[in-house]
């Protein structure tokens, strides 16, 4: 127990323990399955947010195209699920049974060759991480080796998001087009639409999210995390010290892409579809907002920011359907203006000092009370000699 406590203190994981209790105990007990499934969907976006904490908060590289990697991971999982749902028996009414319905609508007569490996679940799971990471490596290696950064890199990632979106929509016969891939029901014969399946997928999402935070925190507390901070503040000084700055930027960008791909795959499993609406510029900017509201230097804060923004979006859209976009904009502007470092900055600058001062005040009051307490009065006893003398007189 002492070793576990020391490990938690070393990596500053007390806030992570509280988050784990909230996600794994409090919310499942407090919410019905519909709302809990919504929270599970929100948590898939949190993978992108913690990736942005690493690449933006620590690496100093703002990416406005993280939705691309989220979508690629989601499409990799959706391709496997769509092939499982498109067996010859289920698609016997099609012109060409055994292929996805959108391919049949677009007059394809056989499964494209690049779809064939996605009949294997292990390959699909590997592709969830490998495909976004490979694209991230190609982009970052080409840019960072040429010392392209700052606002120029942000614009390039936006352009990549736009290109991928147009490509997915344009290749309707291979990707499902603007409608995406829908009607994803089973995973190896397991119905993912039942309540029990939704609970299981929710806990899988929570476990992987906590694992991702621990991994990122381990990187932050190591040498790589120190160099990322140094590069963010004084990149030229790090380069003059003999380090290849580009390699570290490529690494953290690929890490963020891999995390986004995992989030996209979990989104596909929990929601049951994937479409290009999660790949473009708008969702990518929204994901940056999640990290900004939570705090771009805090992994746990990014999760809370994701939950807050998406819960606000759901509540405002349900209660104020005509005004919810304005209310969401007001929420974001208000939080960022009042707390530039997000919710994590609010916690560190306001809550923690208030709590420490209160604890010190309580401790000092207790100490003063102990000093002011009167000493107990001595018990009055008759001297032994006088008592013996009196007894002697009575005997005489």
GUKE-19733 format. One line per field, with one value per residue (C-alpha): residue in one letter; residue number from 1; z negated, y, x. Coordinates in steps of 0.05 Angstrom, whole numbers. Layout:
N
residuo <- A; ...
num <- NUM; ...
zz <- Z; ...
yy <- Y; ...
xx <- X; ...
***
This chain:
396
residuo <- X; X; X; X; X; X; X; X; X; X; X; X; X; X; X; X; X; X; X; X; X; X; X; X; X; X; X; X; X; X; X; X; X; X; X; X; X; X; X; X; X; X; X; X; X; X; X; X; X; X; X; X; X; X; X; X; X; X; X; X; X; X; X; X; X; X; X; X; X; X; X; X; X; X; X; X; X; X; X; X; X; X; X; X; X; X; X; X; X; X; X; X; X; X; X; X; X; X; X; X; X; X; X; X; X; X; X; X; X; X; X; X; X; X; X; X; X; X; X; X; X; X; X; X; X; X; X; X; X; X; X; X; X; X; X; X; X; X; X; X; X; X; X; X; X; X; X; X; X; X; X; X; X; X; X; X; X; X; X; X; X; X; X; X; X; X; X; X; X; X; X; X; X; X; X; X; X; X; X; X; X; X; X; X; X; X; X; X; X; X; X; X; X; X; X; X; X; X; X; X; X; X; X; X; X; X; X; X; X; X; X; X; X; X; X; X; X; X; X; X; X; X; X; X; X; X; X; X; X; X; X; X; X; X; X; X; X; X; X; X; X; X; X; X; X; X; X; X; X; X; X; X; X; X; X; X; X; X; X; X; X; X; X; X; X; X; X; X; X; X; X; X; X; X; X; X; X; X; X; X; X; X; X; X; X; X; X; X; X; X; X; X; X; X; X; X; X; X; X; X; X; X; X; X; X; X; X; X; X; X; X; X; X; X; X; X; X; X; X; X; X; X; X; X; X; X; X; X; X; X; X; X; X; X; X; X; X; X; X; X; X; X; X; X; X; X; X; X; X; X; X; X; X; X; X; X; X; X; X; X; X; X; X; X; X; X; X; X; X; X; X; X; X; X; X; X; X; X; X; X; X; X; X; X; X; X; X; X; X; X; X; X; X; X; X; X
num <- 1; 2; 3; 4; 5; 6; 7; 8; 9; 10; 11; 12; 13; 14; 15; 16; 17; 18; 19; 20; 21; 22; 23; 24; 25; 26; 27; 28; 29; 30; 31; 32; 33; 34; 35; 36; 37; 38; 39; 40; 41; 42; 43; 44; 45; 46; 47; 48; 49; 50; 51; 52; 53; 54; 55; 56; 57; 58; 59; 60; 61; 62; 63; 64; 65; 66; 67; 68; 69; 70; 71; 72; 73; 74; 75; 76; 77; 78; 79; 80; 81; 82; 83; 84; 85; 86; 87; 88; 89; 90; 91; 92; 93; 94; 95; 96; 97; 98; 99; 100; 101; 102; 103; 104; 105; 106; 107; 108; 109; 110; 111; 112; 113; 114; 115; 116; 117; 118; 119; 120; 121; 122; 123; 124; 125; 126; 127; 128; 129; 130; 131; 132; 133; 134; 135; 136; 137; 138; 139; 140; 141; 142; 143; 144; 145; 146; 147; 148; 149; 150; 151; 152; 153; 154; 155; 156; 157; 158; 159; 160; 161; 162; 163; 164; 165; 166; 167; 168; 169; 170; 171; 172; 173; 174; 175; 176; 177; 178; 179; 180; 181; 182; 183; 184; 185; 186; 187; 188; 189; 190; 191; 192; 193; 194; 195; 196; 197; 198; 199; 200; 201; 202; 203; 204; 205; 206; 207; 208; 209; 210; 211; 212; 213; 214; 215; 216; 217; 218; 219; 220; 221; 222; 223; 224; 225; 226; 227; 228; 229; 230; 231; 232; 233; 234; 235; 236; 237; 238; 239; 240; 241; 242; 243; 244; 245; 246; 247; 248; 249; 250; 251; 252; 253; 254; 255; 256; 257; 258; 259; 260; 261; 262; 263; 264; 265; 266; 267; 268; 269; 270; 271; 272; 273; 274; 275; 276; 277; 278; 279; 280; 281; 282; 283; 284; 285; 286; 287; 288; 289; 290; 291; 292; 293; 294; 295; 296; 297; 298; 299; 300; 301; 302; 303; 304; 305; 306; 307; 308; 309; 310; 311; 312; 313; 314; 315; 316; 317; 318; 319; 320; 321; 322; 323; 324; 325; 326; 327; 328; 329; 330; 331; 332; 333; 334; 335; 336; 337; 338; 339; 340; 341; 342; 343; 344; 345; 346; 347; 348; 349; 350; 351; 352; 353; 354; 355; 356; 357; 358; 359; 360; 361; 362; 363; 364; 365; 366; 367; 368; 369; 370; 371; 372; 373; 374; 375; 376; 377; 378; 379; 380; 381; 382; 383; 384; 385; 386; 387; 388; 389; 390; 391; 392; 393; 394; 395; 396
zz <- 0; -16; 51; 87; 49; 65; 139; 141; 108; 154; 217; 186; 200; 143; 191; 236; 179; 168; 242; 243; 184; 220; 286; 260; 199; 193; 264; 276; 211; 223; 297; 338; 396; 448; 413; 395; 468; 484; 432; 465; 531; 499; 470; 540; 556; 494; 527; 578; 522; 483; 548; 558; 488; 508; 577; 562; 488; 480; 551; 570; 637; 650; 696; 725; 760; 705; 731; 789; 743; 702; 766; 795; 731; 733; 806; 795; 742; 783; 843; 802; 772; 840; 871; 814; 825; 900; 902; 962; 922; 895; 964; 1007; 1034; 1065; 1136; 1110; 1043; 995; 1004; 964; 985; 1008; 1056; 1086; 1094; 1131; 1178; 1152; 1166; 1120; 1056; 1068; 1054; 998; 961; 958; 899; 857; 853; 797; 729; 707; 771; 761; 689; 713; 768; 717; 691; 751; 804; 765; 740; 810; 838; 779; 791; 865; 849; 790; 820; 883; 843; 782; 819; 859; 795; 813; 749; 714; 751; 817; 789; 762; 831; 864; 816; 833; 906; 894; 857; 916; 967; 929; 921; 996; 1012; 967; 994; 1066; 1064; 1045; 1073; 1028; 965; 962; 981; 941; 904; 879; 855; 817; 789; 750; 702; 683; 664; 678; 669; 605; 608; 588; 583; 519; 451; 424; 485; 475; 403; 424; 479; 431; 381; 436; 458; 387; 376; 441; 426; 357; 388; 440; 386; 345; 408; 425; 353; 353; 415; 385; 322; 362; 404; 465; 428; 403; 473; 501; 451; 467; 542; 531; 495; 525; 587; 614; 547; 548; 620; 603; 545; 595; 597; 661; 647; 708; 683; 617; 652; 699; 640; 600; 662; 679; 606; 609; 675; 646; 586; 633; 674; 611; 593; 663; 660; 592; 619; 677; 629; 581; 631; 688; 747; 775; 825; 854; 808; 755; 800; 825; 800; 754; 710; 708; 681; 631; 605; 594; 554; 509; 491; 483; 436; 394; 394; 447; 396; 357; 380; 329; 342; 416; 398; 354; 410; 460; 413; 397; 469; 495; 436; 448; 522; 506; 453; 494; 557; 519; 478; 526; 597; 629; 585; 567; 615; 584; 514; 531; 559; 496; 453; 490; 492; 419; 395; 436; 416; 342; 337; 393; 369; 368; 313; 290; 283; 242; 197; 187; 179; 137; 107; 83; 49; 16; -9; -35; -71; -103; -126; -155; -190; -221; -243; -274; -310; -339; -362; -395; -430; -457; -485; -517; -552; -630; -665; -709; -783; -832; -877; -950; -995; -1069; -1089; -1112; -1176; -1198; -1185; -1227; -1283; -1286; -1288; -1344; -1385; -1376; -1400; -1462
yy <- 0; 48; 33; 48; 113; 133; 117; 160; 218; 212; 217; 265; 217; 236; 275; 214; 170; 219; 218; 142; 139; 189; 152; 80; 86; 151; 161; 88; 91; 159; 155; 111; 71; 123; 180; 134; 116; 191; 199; 140; 177; 239; 200; 177; 251; 255; 212; 268; 320; 286; 277; 352; 364; 326; 357; 427; 438; 403; 403; 473; 448; 467; 417; 435; 369; 317; 298; 264; 213; 204; 189; 142; 100; 100; 80; 23; -7; 9; -29; -93; -85; -69; -131; -173; -144; -156; -232; -265; -286; -216; -184; -236; -184; -143; -149; -173; -208; -207; -135; -73; -42; 25; -13; -48; 18; 46; -15; -47; -122; -145; -125; -78; -108; -59; -80; -154; -149; -117; -183; -199; -167; -168; -132; -81; -67; -58; -12; 31; 53; 42; 80; 146; 140; 129; 189; 231; 209; 228; 297; 313; 286; 327; 390; 388; 366; 431; 469; 486; 502; 551; 578; 548; 478; 491; 514; 453; 406; 443; 431; 357; 353; 385; 340; 276; 297; 311; 245; 205; 239; 234; 159; 141; 71; 53; 94; 104; 177; 232; 181; 142; 71; 55; -4; -32; -81; -138; -152; -225; -242; -201; -153; -84; -53; -87; -53; -102; -90; -15; -23; -66; -18; 40; 8; -13; 60; 84; 33; 51; 125; 118; 76; 130; 184; 142; 131; 205; 223; 174; 208; 277; 259; 230; 261; 266; 307; 354; 363; 376; 433; 460; 458; 493; 551; 553; 510; 539; 528; 455; 448; 480; 431; 374; 347; 335; 376; 349; 277; 295; 334; 276; 228; 269; 284; 209; 194; 243; 212; 141; 163; 196; 133; 92; 143; 138; 62; 65; 117; 70; 12; 52; 94; 44; 87; 130; 187; 243; 293; 273; 283; 355; 422; 438; 375; 384; 455; 431; 380; 436; 472; 411; 415; 491; 490; 434; 463; 448; 430; 380; 310; 301; 372; 356; 299; 345; 398; 346; 325; 397; 421; 360; 359; 433; 420; 364; 405; 469; 434; 398; 458; 516; 488; 557; 587; 530; 550; 620; 591; 544; 602; 642; 584; 577; 651; 660; 603; 622; 695; 683; 624; 626; 561; 526; 486; 459; 529; 548; 488; 504; 580; 584; 519; 490; 555; 563; 492; 497; 562; 532; 471; 516; 558; 497; 469; 536; 543; 474; 489; 554; 519; 467; 521; 561; 501; 508; 457; 408; 429; 385; 340; 362; 307; 308; 298; 228; 253; 294; 237; 189; 240; 248; 172; 168; 219; 182; 118; 153
xx <- 0; 57; 90; 25; 17; 88; 77; 14; 50; 110; 69; 17; -41; -86; -132; -132; -156; -214; -230; -229; -278; -323; -324; -324; -369; -408; -433; -455; -494; -525; -543; -588; -560; -579; -542; -484; -477; -474; -418; -382; -386; -358; -300; -280; -267; -224; -171; -162; -161; -105; -67; -73; -46; 16; 27; 1; 9; 76; 103; 79; 52; -21; -56; -124; -133; -138; -207; -171; -138; -201; -239; -186; -187; -263; -265; -215; -261; -323; -295; -289; -359; -389; -359; -386; -455; -451; -448; -482; -543; -557; -546; -580; -630; -573; -550; -483; -490; -431; -410; -431; -496; -467; -421; -480; -517; -456; -456; -392; -393; -337; -302; -243; -175; -157; -220; -200; -151; -206; -242; -192; -205; -132; -112; -168; -146; -75; -98; -136; -68; -23; -61; -69; 3; 30; -6; 17; 88; 86; 57; 101; 166; 156; 140; 184; 247; 238; 226; 154; 116; 71; 11; 36; 33; -37; -60; -30; -66; -131; -117; -104; -171; -206; -171; -188; -261; -268; -234; -281; -343; -320; -304; -375; -371; -312; -326; -401; -395; -428; -472; -412; -417; -480; -518; -458; -490; -444; -372; -354; -428; -434; -492; -465; -534; -557; -553; -502; -458; -463; -440; -382; -361; -366; -319; -271; -270; -257; -201; -166; -173; -142; -87; -74; -69; -20; 23; 23; 39; 97; 124; 115; 154; 212; 267; 223; 172; 226; 253; 184; 174; 243; 228; 163; 196; 266; 270; 335; 370; 350; 374; 441; 447; 453; 382; 343; 281; 244; 247; 215; 160; 147; 143; 92; 50; 47; 29; -29; -52; -50; -91; -141; -147; -163; -217; -247; -251; -286; -334; -353; -365; -408; -448; -453; -432; -377; -383; -339; -374; -323; -263; -267; -244; -303; -298; -222; -229; -281; -231; -181; -235; -241; -168; -170; -229; -200; -130; -79; -26; -70; -87; -142; -167; -174; -222; -264; -264; -289; -344; -364; -367; -405; -453; -466; -478; -528; -564; -568; -590; -645; -669; -655; -654; -654; -600; -554; -497; -495; -496; -439; -399; -412; -390; -325; -310; -328; -285; -224; -228; -239; -191; -139; -109; -176; -209; -142; -115; -176; -163; -90; -97; -160; -184; -118; -93; -161; -160; -88; -103; -164; -125; -70; -122; -154; -87; -65; -132; -125; -53; -75; -132; -84; -37; -94; -125; -115; -73; -113; -117; -77; -118; -116; -90; -76; -4; 11; 46; -14; -61; -17; -13; -89; -99; -48; -86; -151; -119; -91
***
